[in-house]
Amino acid sequence: MLQHPVFRADPLQAIANHLRATLPPPPARPQAVGGSKQQKQQQQQKKKKKKKEEEKQNHCAAGGGGDGMQE
């Protein structure tokens, strides 16, 4: 191997080529959750809706005719 002309010319490139030729391809990565634009938009709409509902509940609880405490 040390006497091979390609290795003598560029050892690192020879090793890289050898590894590319002999190693199996890397496993396929799973797609990210919510990868499409449509899915991202749907998630954003759900978050906005949930936030509005929480604000409405907090507003009703806070401004419901008093401070929420009984005398």
N, CA, C and O atoms as a CHARMM CRD file, in Angstrom:
* protein
*
  284
    1    1 MET  N      0.83100  -1.19200   0.00000 PROA 1      0.00000
    2    1 MET  CA     0.00000   0.00000   0.00000 PROA 1      0.00000
    3    1 MET  C      0.87700   1.25700   0.00000 PROA 1      0.00000
    4    1 MET  O      0.59300   2.21200  -0.72300 PROA 1      0.00000
    5    2 LEU  N      1.91800   1.25700   0.79400 PROA 2      0.00000
    6    2 LEU  CA     2.78400   2.42500   0.86300 PROA 2      0.00000
    7    2 LEU  C      3.50700   2.68000  -0.44800 PROA 2      0.00000
    8    2 LEU  O      3.97100   3.79300  -0.69900 PROA 2      0.00000
    9    3 GLN  N      3.60400   1.66300  -1.27700 PROA 3      0.00000
   10    3 GLN  CA     4.30800   1.80000  -2.54900 PROA 3      0.00000
   11    3 GLN  C      3.36200   2.17600  -3.69900 PROA 3      0.00000
   12    3 GLN  O      3.81800   2.44800  -4.80900 PROA 3      0.00000
   13    4 HSD  N      2.06500   2.19300  -3.44100 PROA 4      0.00000
   14    4 HSD  CA     1.09200   2.49000  -4.49900 PROA 4      0.00000
   15    4 HSD  C      1.26600   3.93300  -4.96800 PROA 4      0.00000
   16    4 HSD  O      1.37800   4.83500  -4.13800 PROA 4      0.00000
   17    5 PRO  N      1.29200   4.16900  -6.27800 PROA 5      0.00000
   18    5 PRO  CA     1.56200   5.52200  -6.78700 PROA 5      0.00000
   19    5 PRO  C      0.49200   6.55600  -6.39000 PROA 5      0.00000
   20    5 PRO  O      0.82000   7.71600  -6.14000 PROA 5      0.00000
   21    6 VAL  N     -0.76000   6.14800  -6.33200 PROA 6      0.00000
   22    6 VAL  CA    -1.81500   7.09000  -5.93600 PROA 6      0.00000
   23    6 VAL  C     -1.64400   7.48600  -4.47100 PROA 6      0.00000
   24    6 VAL  O     -1.80900   8.65100  -4.10800 PROA 6      0.00000
   25    7 PHE  N     -1.31100   6.50800  -3.64000 PROA 7      0.00000
   26    7 PHE  CA    -1.09700   6.80300  -2.22300 PROA 7      0.00000
   27    7 PHE  C      0.10800   7.71900  -2.04200 PROA 7      0.00000
   28    7 PHE  O      0.07300   8.64100  -1.22700 PROA 7      0.00000
   29    8 ARG  N      1.15800   7.47000  -2.78800 PROA 8      0.00000
   30    8 ARG  CA     2.36100   8.31200  -2.67800 PROA 8      0.00000
   31    8 ARG  C      2.08200   9.73500  -3.14700 PROA 8      0.00000
   32    8 ARG  O      2.64500  10.68700  -2.60700 PROA 8      0.00000
   33    9 ALA  N      1.22100   9.88700  -4.14400 PROA 9      0.00000
   34    9 ALA  CA     0.92600  11.21500  -4.67900 PROA 9      0.00000
   35    9 ALA  C      0.08700  12.03200  -3.68600 PROA 9      0.00000
   36    9 ALA  O      0.36500  13.20800  -3.45000 PROA 9      0.00000
   37   10 ASP  N     -0.94000  11.39600  -3.10800 PROA 10     0.00000
   38   10 ASP  CA    -1.82200  12.11400  -2.17900 PROA 10     0.00000
   39   10 ASP  C     -2.41100  11.10200  -1.19400 PROA 10     0.00000
   40   10 ASP  O     -3.46800  10.52800  -1.45500 PROA 10     0.00000
   41   11 PRO  N     -1.73900  10.88500  -0.07400 PROA 11     0.00000
   42   11 PRO  CA    -2.17700   9.85200   0.86200 PROA 11     0.00000
   43   11 PRO  C     -3.58300  10.07100   1.43100 PROA 11     0.00000
   44   11 PRO  O     -4.36500   9.12800   1.54400 PROA 11     0.00000
   45   12 LEU  N     -3.88900  11.29100   1.77800 PROA 12     0.00000
   46   12 LEU  CA    -5.21500  11.54300   2.36700 PROA 12     0.00000
   47   12 LEU  C     -6.33900  11.31400   1.36000 PROA 12     0.00000
   48   12 LEU  O     -7.37800  10.74800   1.69800 PROA 12     0.00000
   49   13 GLN  N     -6.12400  11.75400   0.13300 PROA 13     0.00000
   50   13 GLN  CA    -7.13000  11.54100  -0.89900 PROA 13     0.00000
   51   13 GLN  C     -7.28400  10.05100  -1.20200 PROA 13     0.00000
   52   13 GLN  O     -8.39800   9.58500  -1.44500 PROA 13     0.00000
   53   14 ALA  N     -6.20800   9.31500  -1.19200 PROA 14     0.00000
   54   14 ALA  CA    -6.26600   7.87600  -1.44000 PROA 14     0.00000
   55   14 ALA  C     -7.07100   7.17900  -0.35000 PROA 14     0.00000
   56   14 ALA  O     -7.87700   6.29600  -0.64200 PROA 14     0.00000
   57   15 ILE  N     -6.85800   7.56900   0.89500 PROA 15     0.00000
   58   15 ILE  CA    -7.61400   6.97500   2.01100 PROA 15     0.00000
   59   15 ILE  C     -9.09000   7.34400   1.90200 PROA 15     0.00000
   60   15 ILE  O     -9.96000   6.49300   2.09200 PROA 15     0.00000
   61   16 ALA  N     -9.37500   8.60600   1.59700 PROA 16     0.00000
   62   16 ALA  CA   -10.77200   9.04700   1.45900 PROA 16     0.00000
   63   16 ALA  C    -11.47400   8.28200   0.34300 PROA 16     0.00000
   64   16 ALA  O    -12.61200   7.84400   0.51200 PROA 16     0.00000
   65   17 ASN  N    -10.80600   8.11900  -0.79100 PROA 17     0.00000
   66   17 ASN  CA   -11.39000   7.36100  -1.90500 PROA 17     0.00000
   67   17 ASN  C    -11.64100   5.90900  -1.50400 PROA 17     0.00000
   68   17 ASN  O    -12.67300   5.33200  -1.84600 PROA 17     0.00000
   69   18 HSD  N    -10.70200   5.33100  -0.78600 PROA 18     0.00000
   70   18 HSD  CA   -10.85400   3.95100  -0.34600 PROA 18     0.00000
   71   18 HSD  C    -12.06900   3.80800   0.58200 PROA 18     0.00000
   72   18 HSD  O    -12.86600   2.88200   0.43500 PROA 18     0.00000
   73   19 LEU  N    -12.19600   4.72700   1.52700 PROA 19     0.00000
   74   19 LEU  CA   -13.33200   4.66100   2.45600 PROA 19     0.00000
   75   19 LEU  C    -14.65500   4.84800   1.72700 PROA 19     0.00000
   76   19 LEU  O    -15.62300   4.14700   2.01900 PROA 19     0.00000
   77   20 ARG  N    -14.71100   5.78300   0.78500 PROA 20     0.00000
   78   20 ARG  CA   -15.94000   5.99100   0.02000 PROA 20     0.00000
   79   20 ARG  C    -16.33400   4.73900  -0.75000 PROA 20     0.00000
   80   20 ARG  O    -17.51700   4.43200  -0.89400 PROA 20     0.00000
   81   21 ALA  N    -15.34400   4.03100  -1.23500 PROA 21     0.00000
   82   21 ALA  CA   -15.60600   2.84500  -2.04800 PROA 21     0.00000
   83   21 ALA  C    -15.97300   1.62700  -1.20400 PROA 21     0.00000
   84   21 ALA  O    -16.67700   0.74000  -1.68700 PROA 21     0.00000
   85   22 THR  N    -15.51400   1.56400   0.04000 PROA 22     0.00000
   86   22 THR  CA   -15.70300   0.34600   0.82100 PROA 22     0.00000
   87   22 THR  C    -16.76400   0.44700   1.91800 PROA 22     0.00000
   88   22 THR  O    -17.35200  -0.56600   2.29400 PROA 22     0.00000
   89   23 LEU  N    -17.01600   1.64000   2.43100 PROA 23     0.00000
   90   23 LEU  CA   -18.00500   1.76600   3.51100 PROA 23     0.00000
   91   23 LEU  C    -19.41400   1.77500   2.94400 PROA 23     0.00000
   92   23 LEU  O    -19.63200   2.28300   1.84400 PROA 23     0.00000
   93   24 PRO  N    -20.37900   1.21900   3.67900 PROA 24     0.00000
   94   24 PRO  CA   -21.76500   1.27900   3.22400 PROA 24     0.00000
   95   24 PRO  C    -22.27800   2.71700   3.33400 PROA 24     0.00000
   96   24 PRO  O    -21.74100   3.50700   4.11000 PROA 24     0.00000
   97   25 PRO  N    -23.30600   3.05600   2.56600 PROA 25     0.00000
   98   25 PRO  CA   -23.84800   4.41700   2.64700 PROA 25     0.00000
   99   25 PRO  C    -24.46400   4.66000   4.03000 PROA 25     0.00000
  100   25 PRO  O    -24.92100   3.71700   4.67500 PROA 25     0.00000
  101   26 PRO  N    -24.48000   5.88600   4.47800 PROA 26     0.00000
  102   26 PRO  CA   -25.06700   6.17500   5.78100 PROA 26     0.00000
  103   26 PRO  C    -26.56300   5.89900   5.76200 PROA 26     0.00000
  104   26 PRO  O    -27.18700   5.98500   4.70400 PROA 26     0.00000
  105   27 PRO  N    -27.15800   5.56700   6.91500 PROA 27     0.00000
  106   27 PRO  CA   -28.59600   5.30700   6.95100 PROA 27     0.00000
  107   27 PRO  C    -29.37400   6.57500   6.61700 PROA 27     0.00000
  108   27 PRO  O    -28.93300   7.69000   6.89600 PROA 27     0.00000
  109   28 ALA  N    -30.52700   6.37800   6.02100 PROA 28     0.00000
  110   28 ALA  CA   -31.36500   7.51600   5.65800 PROA 28     0.00000
  111   28 ALA  C    -31.86800   8.20300   6.92200 PROA 28     0.00000
  112   28 ALA  O    -32.30500   7.55000   7.87000 PROA 28     0.00000
  113   29 ARG  N    -31.79900   9.51600   6.92000 PROA 29     0.00000
  114   29 ARG  CA   -32.28800  10.26800   8.07600 PROA 29     0.00000
  115   29 ARG  C    -33.79800  10.40200   7.97500 PROA 29     0.00000
  116   29 ARG  O    -34.33400  10.63600   6.89200 PROA 29     0.00000
  117   30 PRO  N    -34.49100  10.25400   9.11000 PROA 30     0.00000
  118   30 PRO  CA   -35.94800  10.46000   9.07100 PROA 30     0.00000
  119   30 PRO  C    -36.24200  11.93700   8.83500 PROA 30     0.00000
  120   30 PRO  O    -35.48700  12.81300   9.25600 PROA 30     0.00000
  121   31 GLN  N    -37.34500  12.18900   8.16100 PROA 31     0.00000
  122   31 GLN  CA   -37.71000  13.57700   7.89000 PROA 31     0.00000
  123   31 GLN  C    -38.09200  14.26300   9.18700 PROA 31     0.00000
  124   31 GLN  O    -38.65800  13.65100  10.09300 PROA 31     0.00000
  125   32 ALA  N    -37.77600  15.52500   9.25400 PROA 32     0.00000
  126   32 ALA  CA   -38.10900  16.30500  10.44700 PROA 32     0.00000
  127   32 ALA  C    -39.62200  16.39800  10.58700 PROA 32     0.00000
  128   32 ALA  O    -40.35000  16.47300   9.59700 PROA 32     0.00000
  129   33 VAL  N    -40.07500  16.39300  11.82100 PROA 33     0.00000
  130   33 VAL  CA   -41.50600  16.53100  12.09200 PROA 33     0.00000
  131   33 VAL  C    -41.92500  17.92000  11.63800 PROA 33     0.00000
  132   33 VAL  O    -41.24500  18.90400  11.92800 PROA 33     0.00000
  133   34 GLY  N    -43.04300  18.00200  10.92700 PROA 34     0.00000
  134   34 GLY  CA   -43.52600  19.29100  10.44800 PROA 34     0.00000
  135   34 GLY  C    -42.64300  19.85700   9.35900 PROA 34     0.00000
  136   34 GLY  O    -42.40800  21.06400   9.29800 PROA 34     0.00000
  137   35 GLY  N    -42.15900  18.98600   8.50700 PROA 35     0.00000
  138   35 GLY  CA   -41.21700  19.40000   7.49100 PROA 35     0.00000
  139   35 GLY  C    -41.81400  20.26900   6.39100 PROA 35     0.00000
  140   35 GLY  O    -41.10800  21.10500   5.82800 PROA 35     0.00000
  141   36 SER  N    -43.08900  20.09500   6.07000 PROA 36     0.00000
  142   36 SER  CA   -43.65900  20.85400   4.97300 PROA 36     0.00000
  143   36 SER  C    -44.15900  22.20900   5.45300 PROA 36     0.00000
  144   36 SER  O    -44.43400  22.40500   6.63700 PROA 36     0.00000
  145   37 LYS  N    -44.27000  23.12900   4.51800 PROA 37     0.00000
  146   37 LYS  CA   -44.75000  24.47300   4.86400 PROA 37     0.00000
  147   37 LYS  C    -46.18300  24.42100   5.38600 PROA 37     0.00000
  148   37 LYS  O    -46.54400  25.14700   6.31200 PROA 37     0.00000
  149   38 GLN  N    -46.98800  23.56200   4.78800 PROA 38     0.00000
  150   38 GLN  CA   -48.38400  23.45200   5.19600 PROA 38     0.00000
  151   38 GLN  C    -48.48000  22.96700   6.63900 PROA 38     0.00000
  152   38 GLN  O    -49.29000  23.48400   7.40800 PROA 38     0.00000
  153   39 GLN  N    -47.67600  21.99300   7.01400 PROA 39     0.00000
  154   39 GLN  CA   -47.69700  21.48400   8.37700 PROA 39     0.00000
  155   39 GLN  C    -47.23700  22.55800   9.35300 PROA 39     0.00000
  156   39 GLN  O    -47.80200  22.68300  10.43900 PROA 39     0.00000
  157   40 LYS  N    -46.22300  23.33200   8.98800 PROA 40     0.00000
  158   40 LYS  CA   -45.74500  24.41200   9.85000 PROA 40     0.00000
  159   40 LYS  C    -46.82600  25.46300  10.04300 PROA 40     0.00000
  160   40 LYS  O    -47.02000  25.96200  11.15200 PROA 40     0.00000
  161   41 GLN  N    -47.52900  25.80000   8.96800 PROA 41     0.00000
  162   41 GLN  CA   -48.59900  26.78500   9.06800 PROA 41     0.00000
  163   41 GLN  C    -49.71600  26.27500   9.97400 PROA 41     0.00000
  164   41 GLN  O    -50.26000  27.03700  10.77200 PROA 41     0.00000
  165   42 GLN  N    -50.05900  25.00000   9.85800 PROA 42     0.00000
  166   42 GLN  CA   -51.09800  24.42400  10.70600 PROA 42     0.00000
  167   42 GLN  C    -50.68300  24.46800  12.16600 PROA 42     0.00000
  168   42 GLN  O    -51.50600  24.76800  13.03100 PROA 42     0.00000
  169   43 GLN  N    -49.42500  24.17500  12.45600 PROA 43     0.00000
  170   43 GLN  CA   -48.94500  24.21600  13.83200 PROA 43     0.00000
  171   43 GLN  C    -48.99400  25.63000  14.36800 PROA 43     0.00000
  172   43 GLN  O    -49.36700  25.83400  15.52300 PROA 43     0.00000
  173   44 GLN  N    -48.62400  26.62000  13.55500 PROA 44     0.00000
  174   44 GLN  CA   -48.66900  28.00500  13.99000 PROA 44     0.00000
  175   44 GLN  C    -50.09900  28.43900  14.26900 PROA 44     0.00000
  176   44 GLN  O    -50.34700  29.15600  15.23900 PROA 44     0.00000
  177   45 GLN  N    -51.04400  28.01600  13.43700 PROA 45     0.00000
  178   45 GLN  CA   -52.44800  28.35900  13.65100 PROA 45     0.00000
  179   45 GLN  C    -52.95900  27.74500  14.94700 PROA 45     0.00000
  180   45 GLN  O    -53.70200  28.39200  15.68500 PROA 45     0.00000
  181   46 LYS  N    -52.57200  26.51300  15.23200 PROA 46     0.00000
  182   46 LYS  CA   -52.98900  25.86000  16.47000 PROA 46     0.00000
  183   46 LYS  C    -52.43900  26.60400  17.67900 PROA 46     0.00000
  184   46 LYS  O    -53.14400  26.78800  18.67100 PROA 46     0.00000
  185   47 LYS  N    -51.17400  27.03600  17.59900 PROA 47     0.00000
  186   47 LYS  CA   -50.56700  27.76500  18.70100 PROA 47     0.00000
  187   47 LYS  C    -51.28900  29.09200  18.94500 PROA 47     0.00000
  188   47 LYS  O    -51.55000  29.46300  20.08900 PROA 47     0.00000
  189   48 LYS  N    -51.60900  29.80600  17.85500 PROA 48     0.00000
  190   48 LYS  CA   -52.31200  31.08200  17.98200 PROA 48     0.00000
  191   48 LYS  C    -53.68900  30.87700  18.60200 PROA 48     0.00000
  192   48 LYS  O    -54.10600  31.63800  19.47500 PROA 48     0.00000
  193   49 LYS  N    -54.38700  29.85000  18.14700 PROA 49     0.00000
  194   49 LYS  CA   -55.72500  29.56800  18.65600 PROA 49     0.00000
  195   49 LYS  C    -55.65900  29.22600  20.14600 PROA 49     0.00000
  196   49 LYS  O    -56.47200  29.70700  20.93500 PROA 49     0.00000
  197   50 LYS  N    -54.69900  28.40300  20.52000 PROA 50     0.00000
  198   50 LYS  CA   -54.54200  28.00800  21.92000 PROA 50     0.00000
  199   50 LYS  C    -54.20600  29.22800  22.77700 PROA 50     0.00000
  200   50 LYS  O    -54.72400  29.37500  23.88400 PROA 50     0.00000
  201   51 LYS  N    -53.35100  30.08700  22.27000 PROA 51     0.00000
  202   51 LYS  CA   -52.95600  31.28200  23.01300 PROA 51     0.00000
  203   51 LYS  C    -54.15300  32.21000  23.20600 PROA 51     0.00000
  204   51 LYS  O    -54.33500  32.76600  24.28900 PROA 51     0.00000
  205   52 LYS  N    -54.96700  32.38000  22.16900 PROA 52     0.00000
  206   52 LYS  CA   -56.15600  33.22600  22.27500 PROA 52     0.00000
  207   52 LYS  C    -57.12500  32.65300  23.30700 PROA 52     0.00000
  208   52 LYS  O    -57.70500  33.40100  24.09500 PROA 52     0.00000
  209   53 GLU  N    -57.30200  31.33100  23.30700 PROA 53     0.00000
  210   53 GLU  CA   -58.20300  30.70300  24.27400 PROA 53     0.00000
  211   53 GLU  C    -57.69600  30.90500  25.70000 PROA 53     0.00000
  212   53 GLU  O    -58.48000  31.18200  26.60800 PROA 53     0.00000
  213   54 GLU  N    -56.38200  30.76600  25.89500 PROA 54     0.00000
  214   54 GLU  CA   -55.80900  30.96800  27.22300 PROA 54     0.00000
  215   54 GLU  C    -55.96500  32.40800  27.67300 PROA 54     0.00000
  216   54 GLU  O    -56.27800  32.66300  28.83600 PROA 54     0.00000
  217   55 GLU  N    -55.75000  33.36000  26.75800 PROA 55     0.00000
  218   55 GLU  CA   -55.91900  34.77200  27.09700 PROA 55     0.00000
  219   55 GLU  C    -57.37200  35.06300  27.45500 PROA 55     0.00000
  220   55 GLU  O    -57.64600  35.82300  28.38400 PROA 55     0.00000
  221   56 LYS  N    -58.29700  34.46100  26.72000 PROA 56     0.00000
  222   56 LYS  CA   -59.71900  34.66700  26.99100 PROA 56     0.00000
  223   56 LYS  C    -60.07700  34.12300  28.36600 PROA 56     0.00000
  224   56 LYS  O    -60.80400  34.76800  29.12100 PROA 56     0.00000
  225   57 GLN  N    -59.57000  32.93700  28.69400 PROA 57     0.00000
  226   57 GLN  CA   -59.83900  32.34700  30.00400 PROA 57     0.00000
  227   57 GLN  C    -59.23000  33.19100  31.11100 PROA 57     0.00000
  228   57 GLN  O    -59.86700  33.41200  32.14100 PROA 57     0.00000
  229   58 ASN  N    -58.01900  33.66000  30.91500 PROA 58     0.00000
  230   58 ASN  CA   -57.36900  34.48900  31.92100 PROA 58     0.00000
  231   58 ASN  C    -58.11000  35.81000  32.08400 PROA 58     0.00000
  232   58 ASN  O    -58.25200  36.30300  33.20300 PROA 58     0.00000
  233   59 HSD  N    -58.57900  36.38200  30.99500 PROA 59     0.00000
  234   59 HSD  CA   -59.29700  37.64500  31.04800 PROA 59     0.00000
  235   59 HSD  C    -60.63000  37.46800  31.76600 PROA 59     0.00000
  236   59 HSD  O    -61.01000  38.30500  32.58400 PROA 59     0.00000
  237   60 CYS  N    -61.33400  36.39400  31.46800 PROA 60     0.00000
  238   60 CYS  CA   -62.62100  36.13700  32.10800 PROA 60     0.00000
  239   60 CYS  C    -62.43800  35.88100  33.60300 PROA 60     0.00000
  240   60 CYS  O    -63.24400  36.33300  34.41600 PROA 60     0.00000
  241   61 ALA  N    -61.39800  35.17100  33.95700 PROA 61     0.00000
  242   61 ALA  CA   -61.15300  34.86200  35.37100 PROA 61     0.00000
  243   61 ALA  C    -60.73900  36.11000  36.11800 PROA 61     0.00000
  244   61 ALA  O    -61.12400  36.27600  37.27500 PROA 61     0.00000
  245   62 ALA  N    -59.98000  36.98100  35.51500 PROA 62     0.00000
  246   62 ALA  CA   -59.49800  38.18200  36.18500 PROA 62     0.00000
  247   62 ALA  C    -60.54300  39.27100  36.22400 PROA 62     0.00000
  248   62 ALA  O    -60.63300  39.99500  37.21500 PROA 62     0.00000
  249   63 GLY  N    -61.32600  39.40800  35.19300 PROA 63     0.00000
  250   63 GLY  CA   -62.28700  40.51500  35.12200 PROA 63     0.00000
  251   63 GLY  C    -63.71000  40.05200  35.27300 PROA 63     0.00000
  252   63 GLY  O    -64.61700  40.68500  34.73100 PROA 63     0.00000
  253   64 GLY  N    -63.93700  38.99800  35.97100 PROA 64     0.00000
  254   64 GLY  CA   -65.26800  38.43600  36.09800 PROA 64     0.00000
  255   64 GLY  C    -66.08600  39.02700  37.24800 PROA 64     0.00000
  256   64 GLY  O    -66.79600  38.29300  37.93600 PROA 64     0.00000
  257   65 GLY  N    -65.99700  40.34500  37.46800 PROA 65     0.00000
  258   65 GLY  CA   -66.82500  40.98000  38.48800 PROA 65     0.00000
  259   65 GLY  C    -66.14400  41.04800  39.84500 PROA 65     0.00000
  260   65 GLY  O    -66.82800  41.13900  40.86300 PROA 65     0.00000
  261   66 GLY  N    -64.87900  41.00900  39.88800 PROA 66     0.00000
  262   66 GLY  CA   -64.16600  41.10000  41.17000 PROA 66     0.00000
  263   66 GLY  C    -62.79300  40.53600  41.03000 PROA 66     0.00000
  264   66 GLY  O    -62.29800  40.28200  39.93200 PROA 66     0.00000
  265   67 ASP  N    -62.18300  40.34600  42.18800 PROA 67     0.00000
  266   67 ASP  CA   -60.82900  39.82500  42.14900 PROA 67     0.00000
  267   67 ASP  C    -60.78200  38.32600  42.34000 PROA 67     0.00000
  268   67 ASP  O    -59.70600  37.74700  42.48800 PROA 67     0.00000
  269   68 GLY  N    -61.95300  37.68800  42.33800 PROA 68     0.00000
  270   68 GLY  CA   -61.99500  36.24900  42.44900 PROA 68     0.00000
  271   68 GLY  C    -62.01700  35.75200  43.88500 PROA 68     0.00000
  272   68 GLY  O    -62.05500  34.54600  44.12800 PROA 68     0.00000
  273   69 MET  N    -61.99400  36.67100  44.82800 PROA 69     0.00000
  274   69 MET  CA   -61.98600  36.28900  46.23400 PROA 69     0.00000
  275   69 MET  C    -63.36400  36.55900  46.83400 PROA 69     0.00000
  276   69 MET  O    -63.98800  37.58000  46.54600 PROA 69     0.00000
  277   70 GLN  N    -63.82100  35.65100  47.65600 PROA 70     0.00000
  278   70 GLN  CA   -65.09700  35.85800  48.33700 PROA 70     0.00000
  279   70 GLN  C    -64.83200  36.44200  49.71400 PROA 70     0.00000
  280   70 GLN  O    -63.81500  36.14500  50.34200 PROA 70     0.00000
  281   71 GLU  N    -65.78100  37.29900  50.19100 PROA 71     0.00000
  282   71 GLU  CA   -65.60400  37.91600  51.50800 PROA 71     0.00000
  283   71 GLU  C    -66.33900  37.13600  52.55800 PROA 71     0.00000
  284   71 GLU  O    -66.30900  37.50200  53.73400 PROA 71     0.00000
